[in-house]
Amino acid sequence: MSDEPVSANAGRTGDYLTLAKPRLNMLVVATTLAGYYMAAPHGLGWALLLHTLVGTALVASGASAFNQLLEIEADGLMRRTRARPLPSGRIEPKNARIFALILSIAGLVQLALAVNLLAAGVALATLLTYTVFYTPLKKRTSLATVVGGVPGALPPMIGWAAVRNNLSIEAWILFGIVFLWQMPHFLAIAWMYREDYKRAGFPLLPVVEPDGGSTGRQAVIYAAALLPLSLAPTAVAMTGNLYLAGAGVLGLGFLALAARFAWLRTTPDARRLFFGSIVYLPLLWILMVFNRVTT
């Protein structure tokens, strides 16, 4: 019996998984989980949590698929993305569109029926800002990075809304932390892959100002703004002194990485800032949630 049909099906399944970007969306789910637990430190039952996380993951996966649909041509021009299923022709655009629609609608319906309408509305806002505003703007202006920070910062608000059914000041603080964190993170990526982005026609800041001065300054500005905002959860009684001290140390370390990148503007320093960013946020969430549930 031939193994070819099995191999083909496995490859096709892998291509659709790539379209959904599960590794990237793990961060979306994690930030949603953090928002959920900050709103309900002692839990509201596993059913609500499961519906919240699965619904959010489905919407995020649908948004990722739509993003790749809109960027087939650009992805085909960049070395790091040209092997993706759409530019390589392994998945037809019409099939990808159906896949994206199914994921997005399924996630929104699950959130609306099993969680609440506010959580579904925030998820819809995430989907629309990512696909309708951010993705098209990437070809037009370097400010697209700022616009892209909005959908990236909304997941903790989905978690908060799932529990509290409101968007109070605490939810907006969580939004602000993720929004500001994303800017040095994105700028580091843009610097590391600036030649790829230039080849694809994306006018990101390191492309339009290749000396890196503005890129470095903005990374420092956002990291500096993040430091006091990351301490705000203690100011509104969401966390205690343990979080306050830990967040201060993490924030200073993140700011130091941004300042080093701004001073030297080398690819290795951009990479250090990037890896520092992906360590910073999970540690901040762990510290925040731990201090919340133990108080």
JOMO-V525771 format. One record per residue. RES is the residue in one letter. PSI is psi in whole degrees, -180 to 180 (999 if undefined). BURIAL is b if it has 16 or more other ideal C-beta (glycine too) atoms within 10 Angstrom, else e. Layout:
# JOMO-V525771
res->RES psi->PSI burial->BURIAL
res->RES psi->PSI burial->BURIAL
This chain:
# JOMO-V525771
res->M psi->132 burial->e
res->S psi->145 burial->e
res->D psi->-2 burial->e
res->E psi->-46 burial->e
res->P psi->-39 burial->e
res->V psi->-45 burial->e
res->S psi->-41 burial->e
res->A psi->-43 burial->e
res->N psi->-40 burial->e
res->A psi->-41 burial->e
res->G psi->-39 burial->e
res->R psi->-41 burial->e
res->T psi->-42 burial->e
res->G psi->-37 burial->e
res->D psi->-41 burial->b
res->Y psi->-34 burial->b
res->L psi->-40 burial->e
res->T psi->-38 burial->b
res->L psi->-33 burial->b
res->A psi->-10 burial->b
res->K psi->61 burial->b
res->P psi->-35 burial->e
res->R psi->-43 burial->e
res->L psi->-40 burial->e
res->N psi->-10 burial->b
res->M psi->-35 burial->e
res->L psi->-39 burial->b
res->V psi->-47 burial->b
res->V psi->-40 burial->b
res->A psi->-41 burial->b
res->T psi->-33 burial->b
res->T psi->-43 burial->b
res->L psi->-42 burial->b
res->A psi->-45 burial->b
res->G psi->-38 burial->b
res->Y psi->-50 burial->b
res->Y psi->-28 burial->b
res->M psi->-30 burial->b
res->A psi->-28 burial->b
res->A psi->78 burial->b
res->P psi->-25 burial->e
res->H psi->11 burial->e
res->G psi->153 burial->e
res->L psi->20 burial->e
res->G psi->149 burial->e
res->W psi->-28 burial->e
res->A psi->-49 burial->e
res->L psi->-43 burial->b
res->L psi->-45 burial->b
res->L psi->-46 burial->e
res->H psi->-39 burial->b
res->T psi->-48 burial->b
res->L psi->-43 burial->b
res->V psi->-44 burial->b
res->G psi->-43 burial->b
res->T psi->-43 burial->b
res->A psi->-40 burial->b
res->L psi->-44 burial->b
res->V psi->-43 burial->b
res->A psi->-40 burial->b
res->S psi->-40 burial->b
res->G psi->-41 burial->b
res->A psi->-40 burial->b
res->S psi->-41 burial->b
res->A psi->-42 burial->b
res->F psi->-41 burial->b
res->N psi->-45 burial->b
res->Q psi->-31 burial->b
res->L psi->-42 burial->b
res->L psi->-16 burial->b
res->E psi->29 burial->b
res->I psi->-49 burial->b
res->E psi->-47 burial->e
res->A psi->-41 burial->b
res->D psi->-33 burial->b
res->G psi->-18 burial->b
res->L psi->-16 burial->b
res->M psi->137 burial->b
res->R psi->-42 burial->e
res->R psi->-9 burial->e
res->T psi->-7 burial->b
res->R psi->-15 burial->e
res->A psi->4 burial->e
res->R psi->159 burial->b
res->P psi->-36 burial->b
res->L psi->-54 burial->b
res->P psi->-27 burial->b
res->S psi->-9 burial->e
res->G psi->9 burial->e
res->R psi->-23 burial->b
res->I psi->133 burial->b
res->E psi->145 burial->e
res->P psi->-39 burial->e
res->K psi->-37 burial->e
res->N psi->-38 burial->e
res->A psi->-36 burial->b
res->R psi->-43 burial->e
res->I psi->-44 burial->e
res->F psi->-46 burial->b
res->A psi->-42 burial->b
res->L psi->-44 burial->e
res->I psi->-47 burial->e
res->L psi->-48 burial->b
res->S psi->-47 burial->b
res->I psi->-42 burial->e
res->A psi->-43 burial->b
res->G psi->-43 burial->b
res->L psi->-41 burial->b
res->V psi->-43 burial->e
res->Q psi->-44 burial->b
res->L psi->-42 burial->b
res->A psi->-42 burial->b
res->L psi->-36 burial->e
res->A psi->-13 burial->b
res->V psi->-92 burial->b
res->N psi->167 burial->b
res->L psi->-31 burial->e
res->L psi->-45 burial->b
res->A psi->-42 burial->b
res->A psi->-38 burial->b
res->G psi->-40 burial->b
res->V psi->-39 burial->b
res->A psi->-39 burial->b
res->L psi->-41 burial->b
res->A psi->-38 burial->e
res->T psi->-48 burial->b
res->L psi->-47 burial->b
res->L psi->-43 burial->e
res->T psi->-31 burial->b
res->Y psi->-43 burial->b
res->T psi->-37 burial->b
res->V psi->-33 burial->e
res->F psi->-60 burial->e
res->Y psi->-53 burial->b
res->T psi->-49 burial->b
res->P psi->-33 burial->e
res->L psi->-22 burial->b
res->K psi->-28 burial->b
res->K psi->-7 burial->e
res->R psi->-33 burial->e
res->T psi->150 burial->e
res->S psi->-17 burial->b
res->L psi->-9 burial->e
res->A psi->-30 burial->b
res->T psi->-41 burial->b
res->V psi->-44 burial->b
res->V psi->-40 burial->b
res->G psi->-20 burial->b
res->G psi->-22 burial->b
res->V psi->-57 burial->b
res->P psi->-31 burial->b
res->G psi->-24 burial->b
res->A psi->-3 burial->b
res->L psi->-27 burial->b
res->P psi->-42 burial->b
res->P psi->-26 burial->b
res->M psi->-31 burial->b
res->I psi->-46 burial->b
res->G psi->-43 burial->b
res->W psi->-47 burial->b
res->A psi->-34 burial->b
res->A psi->-35 burial->b
res->V psi->-51 burial->b
res->R psi->-19 burial->b
res->N psi->35 burial->e
res->N psi->171 burial->e
res->L psi->76 burial->e
res->S psi->-178 burial->e
res->I psi->-35 burial->e
res->E psi->-41 burial->b
res->A psi->-39 burial->b
res->W psi->-30 burial->b
res->I psi->-44 burial->b
res->L psi->-42 burial->b
res->F psi->-48 burial->b
res->G psi->-39 burial->b
res->I psi->-49 burial->b
res->V psi->-39 burial->b
res->F psi->-50 burial->b
res->L psi->-37 burial->b
res->W psi->-38 burial->b
res->Q psi->-30 burial->b
res->M psi->-54 burial->b
res->P psi->-36 burial->b
res->H psi->-51 burial->b
res->F psi->-41 burial->b
res->L psi->-36 burial->b
res->A psi->-43 burial->b
res->I psi->-45 burial->b
res->A psi->-37 burial->b
res->W psi->-42 burial->b
res->M psi->-35 burial->b
res->Y psi->30 burial->b
res->R psi->-35 burial->b
res->E psi->-39 burial->e
res->D psi->-46 burial->b
res->Y psi->-37 burial->b
res->K psi->-42 burial->b
res->R psi->-35 burial->e
res->A psi->-7 burial->b
res->G psi->21 burial->e
res->F psi->117 burial->b
res->P psi->57 burial->b
res->L psi->164 burial->b
res->L psi->-45 burial->b
res->P psi->-16 burial->b
res->V psi->-46 burial->b
res->V psi->-24 burial->e
res->E psi->80 burial->e
res->P psi->-12 burial->e
res->D psi->-15 burial->e
res->G psi->0 burial->b
res->G psi->-52 burial->e
res->S psi->-38 burial->e
res->T psi->-47 burial->b
res->G psi->-44 burial->b
res->R psi->-43 burial->e
res->Q psi->-38 burial->b
res->A psi->-42 burial->b
res->V psi->-43 burial->b
res->I psi->-46 burial->e
res->Y psi->-40 burial->b
res->A psi->-37 burial->b
res->A psi->-39 burial->b
res->A psi->-32 burial->e
res->L psi->-35 burial->b
res->L psi->-56 burial->b
res->P psi->-34 burial->e
res->L psi->-33 burial->b
res->S psi->-17 burial->b
res->L psi->-11 burial->b
res->A psi->-33 burial->b
res->P psi->-33 burial->b
res->T psi->-35 burial->b
res->A psi->-28 burial->e
res->V psi->20 burial->e
res->A psi->25 burial->e
res->M psi->-30 burial->b
res->T psi->175 burial->b
res->G psi->-160 burial->e
res->N psi->-28 burial->e
res->L psi->-47 burial->e
res->Y psi->-43 burial->b
res->L psi->-47 burial->b
res->A psi->-46 burial->e
res->G psi->-43 burial->b
res->A psi->-36 burial->b
res->G psi->-44 burial->e
res->V psi->-46 burial->e
res->L psi->-42 burial->b
res->G psi->-41 burial->b
res->L psi->-39 burial->e
res->G psi->-42 burial->e
res->F psi->-41 burial->b
res->L psi->-38 burial->b
res->A psi->-40 burial->e
res->L psi->-41 burial->b
res->A psi->-40 burial->b
res->A psi->-40 burial->b
res->R psi->-42 burial->b
res->F psi->-43 burial->b
res->A psi->-35 burial->b
res->W psi->-45 burial->e
res->L psi->-33 burial->e
res->R psi->49 burial->b
res->T psi->159 burial->e
res->T psi->-42 burial->e
res->P psi->-37 burial->e
res->D psi->-33 burial->b
res->A psi->-39 burial->b
res->R psi->-39 burial->e
res->R psi->-42 burial->b
res->L psi->-41 burial->b
res->F psi->-51 burial->b
res->F psi->-35 burial->e
res->G psi->-38 burial->b
res->S psi->-38 burial->b
res->I psi->-11 burial->e
res->V psi->-40 burial->e
res->Y psi->-53 burial->b
res->L psi->-48 burial->b
res->P psi->-40 burial->e
res->L psi->-39 burial->e
res->L psi->-44 burial->b
res->W psi->-44 burial->b
res->I psi->-45 burial->e
res->L psi->-43 burial->b
res->M psi->-49 burial->b
res->V psi->-43 burial->b
res->F psi->-46 burial->e
res->N psi->-31 burial->b
res->R psi->-48 burial->b
res->V psi->-16 burial->e
res->T psi->6 burial->e
res->T psi->999 burial->e
